[in-house]
Amino acid sequence: MQEFIRRIQNARQVNHIIMDRIRPIIDEEPLWSRSDQSFSIRLAKAEDVPLFIELENDAYKGFHAWTQQDFEHDWFRNPYCVYILVEDTTNKEVVAMISGRFLAKGAHISHLLVREKYQNQRLGSKLLDLWIRLAEIEEVPIITLEVRESNTIAQNLYYGQDFKKHGIKENYYSDNKETAFLLKREMPNA
């Protein structure tokens, strides 16, 4: 952790072009409430980067899509990256995240993560809805993502939002050589 803090202090300031542009939309996003819980939405900050791998470990039950180094590289070198976090308002714990990038040719979802104890509360659906809404605002023609062949719950979420299987990437995931399905959603009016 000390090493990461030193890197933050020494790193050049990254201009996150898209996050700067969508900040007013995220800032106006209302609290998401469910029975006795409420959740706030915010854009990530550099100090949040160490949480990403912890969130990935919890949500993916030990499977790894990215390493801590991958997250840091994306955060500090990709001006088009977007990281949106969900916090439980009672304890300020980061419980979910969607991340990826927005380019003129399309948006890509790199991660849709929900901590295990917060799953089945529609947080993933709400984050995906928000990403689709941002893609409409940014007027991108498509949204793409990869999903594990074994992750049928996530596949059903994406298929329910008009994503279609566009391809297969054999041995895509380095942790267990699992196949990924490439999914794509065409955006209307783009």
SERO-4910 file (N, C-alpha, C, O; in steps of 0.05 Angstrom, whole numbers):
BEGIN
 pado doro    nc1    nc2    nc3   cac1   cac2   cac3    cc1    cc2    cc3    oc1    oc2    oc3
  Met    A     17    -24      0      0      0      0     17     25      0     12     44    -14
  Gln    A     39     25     16     57     48     17     69     54    -11     71     76    -19
  Glu    A     76     32    -24     88     35    -51     67     48    -70     75     65    -86
  Phe    A     42     39    -68     22     51    -85     18     80    -80     16     96    -98
  Ile    A     17     88    -54     14    116    -47     37    132    -58     34    155    -67
  Arg    A     61    122    -56     85    136    -67     81    140    -97     88    161   -108
  Arg    A     72    119   -111     67    121   -140     46    142   -147     49    157   -166
  Ile    A     25    144   -130      4    164   -135     17    192   -132     12    209   -149
  Gln    A     33    195   -112     45    222   -107     64    229   -129     67    253   -135
  Asn    A     78    210   -140     98    215   -161     86    215   -190     99    224   -208
  Ala    A     63    204   -192     51    202   -219     42    229   -230     34    247   -215
  Arg    A     44    231   -256     34    255   -268      3    254   -267     -8    232   -267
  Gln    A     -9    277   -265    -38    278   -264    -50    268   -290    -44    279   -311
  Val    A    -67    248   -289    -80    238   -313   -105    253   -318   -121    258   -300
  Asn    A   -109    261   -342   -133    275   -350   -153    254   -360   -150    245   -383
  His    A   -172    246   -344   -192    227   -351   -214    241   -366   -233    251   -354
  Ile    A   -211    243   -392   -228    259   -409   -258    252   -406   -274    270   -402
  Ile    A   -264    227   -408   -292    218   -407   -303    222   -378   -326    231   -375
  Met    A   -288    214   -358   -298    217   -330   -303    246   -324   -323    253   -311
  Asp    A   -286    264   -334   -291    293   -330   -317    301   -344   -332    317   -333
  Arg    A   -322    290   -367   -346    298   -382   -372    287   -370   -392    300   -370
  Ile    A   -371    263   -358   -395    251   -347   -399    257   -317   -420    250   -306
  Arg    A   -380    270   -305   -382    277   -276   -408    290   -269   -420    282   -249
  Pro    A   -418    310   -284   -444    321   -276   -467    301   -276   -486    303   -260
  Ile    A   -467    282   -294   -488    262   -295   -486    244   -271   -506    238   -259
  Ile    A   -462    235   -265   -458    217   -242   -465    232   -216   -478    220   -198
  Asp    A   -457    257   -214   -462    273   -190   -492    276   -185   -501    279   -162
  Glu    A   -508    276   -206   -537    279   -203   -552    253   -201   -577    253   -198
  Glu    A   -538    231   -203   -551    205   -201   -563    202   -173   -548    205   -153
  Pro    A   -588    196   -171   -601    194   -144   -591    169   -129   -580    150   -141
  Leu    A   -594    169   -103   -588    146    -87   -605    122    -96   -628    126   -104
  Trp    A   -593     99    -96   -608     75   -102   -616     63    -75   -598     58    -58
  Ser    A   -641     58    -71   -650     48    -45   -663     21    -49   -675     15    -69
  Arg    A   -661      5    -28   -673    -22    -27   -678    -29      2   -659    -32     17
  Ser    A   -702    -31     10   -711    -37     37   -695    -20     57   -700      4     59
  Asp    A   -677    -32     73   -663    -17     93   -636     -8     84   -620      1    101
  Gln    A   -629     -9     58   -603     -1     48   -606     20     27   -626     21     13
  Ser    A   -586     37     26   -585     56      4   -556     57     -6   -537     53      9
  Phe    A   -553     64    -31   -527     63    -45   -523     89    -60   -542     99    -73
  Ser    A   -499     99    -58   -492    123    -74   -473    115    -97   -459     96    -95
  Ile    A   -474    131   -117   -458    127   -141   -437    149   -143   -443    172   -138
  Arg    A   -412    142   -149   -392    162   -153   -371    152   -172   -368    128   -177
  Leu    A   -356    171   -183   -333    164   -199   -309    157   -181   -307    168   -159
  Ala    A   -293    138   -189   -269    130   -174   -249    153   -173   -249    171   -190
  Lys    A   -232    151   -153   -209    169   -150   -184    152   -149   -186    128   -145
  Ala    A   -161    164   -152   -136    149   -152   -133    133   -127   -122    110   -128
  Glu    A   -142    143   -104   -140    128    -79   -156    103    -79   -151     85    -62
  Asp    A   -175    100    -97   -192     76    -98   -179     53   -113   -188     30   -110
  Val    A   -158     58   -128   -147     38   -145   -140     12   -130   -145    -10   -140
  Pro    A   -128     13   -106   -122    -12    -92   -147    -28    -85   -146    -53    -81
  Leu    A   -171    -16    -84   -195    -30    -78   -204    -47   -102   -219    -67    -98
  Phe    A   -196    -40   -126   -206    -54   -150   -199    -84   -149   -217   -100   -155
  Ile    A   -175    -91   -142   -167   -120   -142   -182   -134   -119   -190   -157   -123
  Glu    A   -186   -121    -97   -201   -133    -75   -230   -138    -83   -241   -159    -78
  Leu    A   -241   -119    -97   -269   -121   -107   -271   -144   -127   -290   -159   -127
  Glu    A   -251   -145   -145   -250   -166   -165   -248   -194   -152   -263   -212   -160
  Asn    A   -231   -197   -132   -228   -222   -118   -254   -231   -105   -261   -254   -107
  Asp    A   -268   -212    -93   -293   -219    -79   -315   -225    -99   -328   -246    -97
  Ala    A   -318   -208   -119   -340   -212   -138   -336   -237   -156   -355   -251   -162
  Tyr    A   -312   -241   -164   -306   -264   -182   -298   -289   -168   -290   -309   -180
  Lys    A   -301   -289   -141   -295   -312   -125   -268   -324   -130   -265   -349   -133
  Gly    A   -248   -307   -132   -220   -316   -135   -210   -317   -164   -186   -319   -168
  Phe    A   -228   -316   -183   -219   -315   -211   -207   -287   -216   -216   -268   -204
  His    A   -188   -285   -234   -176   -259   -239   -178   -253   -269   -171   -269   -286
  Ala    A   -188   -230   -275   -188   -220   -302   -164   -201   -305   -149   -202   -325
  Trp    A   -159   -184   -285   -137   -165   -285   -121   -168   -260   -130   -177   -239
  Thr    A    -96   -159   -261    -78   -157   -238    -79   -129   -227    -90   -111   -240
  Gln    A    -68   -125   -204    -66    -97   -193    -51    -79   -212    -58    -56   -216
  Gln    A    -30    -90   -224    -15    -75   -244    -31    -67   -268    -28    -45   -278
  Asp    A    -49    -84   -277    -67    -78   -299    -85    -54   -292    -88    -35   -308
  Phe    A    -97    -55   -268   -114    -33   -259    -98     -7   -258   -108     14   -267
  Glu    A    -74     -8   -246    -58     16   -243    -51     27   -270    -52     51   -275
  His    A    -43     10   -288    -35     19   -315    -59     32   -329    -56     54   -341
  Asp    A    -82     20   -327   -106     31   -340   -112     59   -327   -118     78   -342
  Trp    A   -112     60   -301   -119     85   -287   -100    108   -294   -108    130   -300
  Phe    A    -74    102   -294    -54    124   -297    -47    130   -326    -34    150   -331
  Arg    A    -54    112   -345    -46    117   -372    -68    118   -393    -63    124   -416
  Asn    A    -92    113   -385   -114    112   -404   -133    136   -399   -149    135   -381
  Pro    A   -131    156   -415   -149    180   -411   -178    174   -417   -195    190   -410
  Tyr    A   -184    152   -430   -212    145   -437   -225    125   -418   -248    117   -422
  Cys    A   -211    117   -397   -222     98   -378   -244    111   -362   -244    135   -357
  Val    A   -263     95   -353   -285    103   -335   -288     82   -314   -290     59   -319
  Tyr    A   -288     92   -289   -292     74   -265   -315     87   -249   -312    108   -238
  Ile    A   -337     73   -247   -360     82   -232   -364     62   -208   -365     38   -212
  Leu    A   -365     74   -184   -367     58   -160   -394     61   -147   -407     82   -149
  Val    A   -403     40   -132   -427     41   -116   -418     37    -87   -403     19    -81
  Glu    A   -427     55    -70   -420     54    -41   -445     49    -25   -467     60    -31
  Asp    A   -443     31     -5   -464     28     14   -463     53     32   -443     58     45
  Thr    A   -485     68     33   -485     94     48   -482     90     78   -475    108     92
  Thr    A   -489     66     89   -488     62    118   -459     59    127   -453     68    149
  Asn    A   -442     45    112   -415     40    121   -393     50    102   -370     47    107
  Lys    A   -402     64     80   -383     75     60   -366     54     46   -346     61     34
  Glu    A   -374     29     48   -359      8     34   -365      8      4   -388     11     -4
  Val    A   -344      6    -12   -348      4    -41   -358    -25    -46   -343    -44    -40
  Val    A   -382    -28    -57   -394    -54    -60   -397    -63    -89   -403    -87    -94
  Ala    A   -394    -45   -108   -397    -52   -136   -382    -32   -154   -376    -10   -145
  Met    A   -376    -41   -178   -361    -24   -197   -367    -33   -225   -370    -56   -231
  Ile    A   -368    -13   -243   -367    -19   -271   -345     -2   -282   -341     21   -275
  Ser    A   -329    -14   -300   -306      1   -311   -303     -7   -340   -312    -28   -349
  Gly    A   -289     10   -355   -284      6   -383   -274     31   -395   -261     47   -383
  Arg    A   -281     35   -421   -272     58   -435   -293     67   -456   -309     50   -465
  Phe    A   -292     92   -462   -309    103   -483   -291    116   -504   -276    134   -499
  Leu    A   -293    105   -529   -279    116   -552   -300    122   -573   -323    114   -571
  Ala    A   -292    137   -593   -311    144   -614   -322    119   -628   -345    119   -636
  Lys    A   -306     99   -631   -314     74   -645   -332     57   -628   -345     38   -638
  Gly    A   -333     62   -601   -351     46   -584   -342     46   -555   -320     55   -549
  Ala    A   -359     37   -538   -353     34   -510   -347      5   -504   -357    -13   -518
  His    A   -330      0   -484   -323    -27   -477   -325    -30   -447   -315    -13   -432
  Ile    A   -338    -51   -437   -339    -57   -409   -318    -76   -402   -317    -99   -412
  Ser    A   -299    -68   -384   -278    -86   -375   -286   -102   -351   -279   -125   -348
  His    A   -301    -89   -333   -310   -102   -308   -338    -93   -300   -345    -70   -302
  Leu    A   -353   -112   -291   -378   -106   -277   -377   -124   -252   -382   -148   -253
  Leu    A   -370   -112   -229   -364   -126   -204   -384   -119   -182   -390    -95   -178
  Val    A   -394   -139   -169   -411   -134   -145   -401   -153   -123   -400   -178   -128
  Arg    A   -395   -142   -100   -386   -159    -78   -407   -181    -73   -431   -177    -76
  Glu    A   -397   -205    -66   -414   -228    -63   -438   -223    -45   -461   -231    -51
  Lys    A   -433   -211    -22   -456   -207     -3   -476   -186    -12   -497   -183      0
  Tyr    A   -470   -171    -34   -488   -151    -45   -500   -160    -71   -516   -146    -84
  Gln    A   -494   -184    -80   -505   -195   -105   -535   -201   -101   -544   -204    -79
  Asn    A   -549   -202   -123   -578   -207   -124   -594   -184   -112   -616   -188   -102
  Gln    A   -583   -160   -114   -597   -136   -105   -600   -116   -128   -607    -93   -124
  Arg    A   -596   -125   -152   -599   -110   -177   -578    -88   -181   -582    -70   -198
  Leu    A   -557    -88   -165   -536    -68   -168   -522    -70   -195   -516    -50   -208
  Gly    A   -516    -95   -203   -504    -99   -230   -522    -90   -252   -513    -77   -271
  Ser    A   -548    -95   -250   -567    -86   -270   -568    -55   -272   -568    -44   -293
  Lys    A   -568    -43   -248   -569    -13   -248   -543     -1   -259   -544     19   -274
  Leu    A   -520    -13   -253   -495     -3   -265   -495     -7   -295   -486     11   -310
  Leu    A   -505    -30   -305   -506    -35   -333   -525    -15   -347   -519     -4   -368
  Asp    A   -548    -10   -334   -567     10   -345   -553     38   -347   -556     52   -367
  Leu    A   -538     45   -326   -524     71   -326   -504     72   -348   -501     92   -362
  Trp    A   -488     50   -352   -468     49   -373   -481     53   -401   -471     67   -418
  Ile    A   -504     40   -405   -518     42   -431   -528     70   -435   -526     81   -457
  Arg    A   -538     83   -414   -547    111   -415   -524    129   -422   -527    147   -439
  Leu    A   -501    125   -410   -477    141   -416   -468    137   -445   -459    155   -458
  Ala    A   -470    112   -454   -463    106   -482   -481    121   -501   -472    131   -522
  Glu    A   -507    123   -494   -525    139   -511   -518    168   -511   -518    181   -532
  Ile    A   -511    179   -487   -503    207   -485   -478    212   -501   -475    233   -514
  Glu    A   -459    194   -499   -433    196   -513   -436    190   -543   -417    194   -558
  Glu    A   -459    180   -551   -466    174   -579   -446    154   -592   -437    157   -614
  Val    A   -439    133   -576   -422    112   -587   -439     91   -602   -462     87   -594
  Pro    A   -429     79   -623   -445     61   -639   -450     33   -627   -470     20   -632
  Ile    A   -431     24   -610   -433     -3   -599   -421     -3   -570   -405     14   -563
  Ile    A   -429    -23   -555   -417    -30   -530   -408    -59   -532   -423    -76   -541
  Thr    A   -383    -64   -525   -372    -92   -526   -363   -100   -498   -358    -84   -480
  Leu    A   -360   -126   -495   -349   -137   -470   -342   -166   -475   -351   -179   -494
  Glu    A   -326   -177   -457   -321   -206   -456   -333   -217   -430   -332   -203   -410
  Val    A   -344   -241   -432   -355   -254   -408   -346   -283   -408   -345   -296   -429
  Arg    A   -340   -294   -385   -332   -322   -383   -355   -340   -393   -378   -335   -388
  Glu    A   -347   -361   -406   -366   -381   -416   -382   -393   -393   -405   -400   -397
  Ser    A   -369   -396   -370   -383   -408   -347   -401   -389   -332   -417   -397   -315
  Asn    A   -399   -363   -337   -414   -343   -322   -442   -338   -334   -447   -317   -347
  Thr    A   -459   -357   -331   -486   -355   -343   -503   -333   -331   -521   -322   -344
  Ile    A   -499   -327   -305   -514   -306   -292   -508   -279   -306   -526   -264   -313
  Ala    A   -482   -273   -310   -475   -249   -324   -485   -249   -353   -495   -229   -363
  Gln    A   -482   -272   -366   -492   -273   -394   -521   -266   -396   -530   -252   -414
  Asn    A   -537   -277   -377   -566   -272   -378   -572   -242   -373   -590   -231   -385
  Leu    A   -556   -230   -355   -559   -201   -351   -554   -186   -377   -570   -168   -384
  Tyr    A   -533   -192   -391   -526   -178   -416   -546   -184   -438   -554   -166   -452
  Tyr    A   -554   -210   -441   -573   -216   -461   -600   -202   -457   -614   -195   -476
  Gly    A   -607   -198   -431   -631   -183   -424   -630   -154   -431   -650   -140   -431
  Gln    A   -606   -144   -437   -602   -116   -445   -594   -114   -474   -580    -95   -482
  Asp    A   -602   -133   -490   -599   -133   -519   -570   -137   -529   -563   -130   -551
  Phe    A   -553   -149   -512   -526   -157   -521   -529   -183   -536   -546   -200   -530
  Lys    A   -513   -186   -557   -513   -210   -574   -485   -222   -574   -465   -207   -573
  Lys    A   -483   -248   -576   -457   -261   -578   -446   -255   -606   -459   -259   -626
  His    A   -422   -244   -606   -409   -235   -630   -385   -251   -638   -375   -250   -660
  Gly    A   -375   -267   -618   -351   -283   -624   -343   -298   -599   -355   -296   -578
  Ile    A   -323   -315   -602   -312   -331   -581   -282   -327   -581   -268   -327   -601
  Lys    A   -271   -325   -556   -242   -322   -553   -233   -346   -536   -236   -346   -512
  Glu    A   -221   -366   -549   -212   -390   -536   -188   -383   -517   -172   -366   -523
  Asn    A   -187   -397   -494   -165   -394   -475   -160   -364   -468   -137   -356   -464
  Tyr    A   -181   -348   -466   -178   -319   -462   -168   -312   -435   -151   -294   -432
  Tyr    A   -178   -325   -414   -172   -318   -387   -146   -332   -378   -145   -356   -378
  Ser    A   -127   -316   -369   -100   -328   -363   -101   -344   -337    -83   -361   -334
  Asp    A   -120   -339   -319   -119   -354   -294   -127   -383   -297   -117   -400   -282
  Asn    A   -145   -389   -316   -153   -417   -319   -157   -425   -349   -168   -447   -354
  Lys    A   -149   -408   -367   -152   -413   -396   -180   -417   -405   -185   -430   -425
  Glu    A   -199   -405   -391   -227   -407   -398   -233   -391   -423   -221   -371   -428
  Thr    A   -253   -400   -438   -262   -387   -462   -279   -363   -454   -294   -363   -434
  Ala    A   -277   -341   -470   -294   -318   -466   -313   -315   -490   -305   -321   -513
  Phe    A   -337   -307   -484   -355   -299   -505   -352   -269   -509   -353   -254   -490
  Leu    A   -349   -260   -534   -349   -232   -540   -378   -224   -546   -391   -234   -564
  Leu    A   -388   -205   -530   -415   -195   -533   -415   -167   -543   -396   -151   -538
  Lys    A   -436   -160   -558   -437   -134   -570   -466   -124   -569   -485   -140   -573
  Arg    A   -470    -98   -564   -496    -86   -564   -495    -62   -583   -480    -43   -578
  Glu    A   -510    -64   -604   -513    -41   -623   -529    -19   -609   -549    -25   -596
  Met    A   -520      5   -612   -534     28   -600   -552     41   -621   -542     49   -642
  Pro    A   -577     45   -614   -595     59   -633   -588     88   -634   -578     99   -615
  Asn    A   -592    101   -656   -589    130   -660   -560    138   -657   -554    162   -651
  Ala    A   -541    120   -661   -513    128   -658   -501    134   -686   -478    142   -688
***
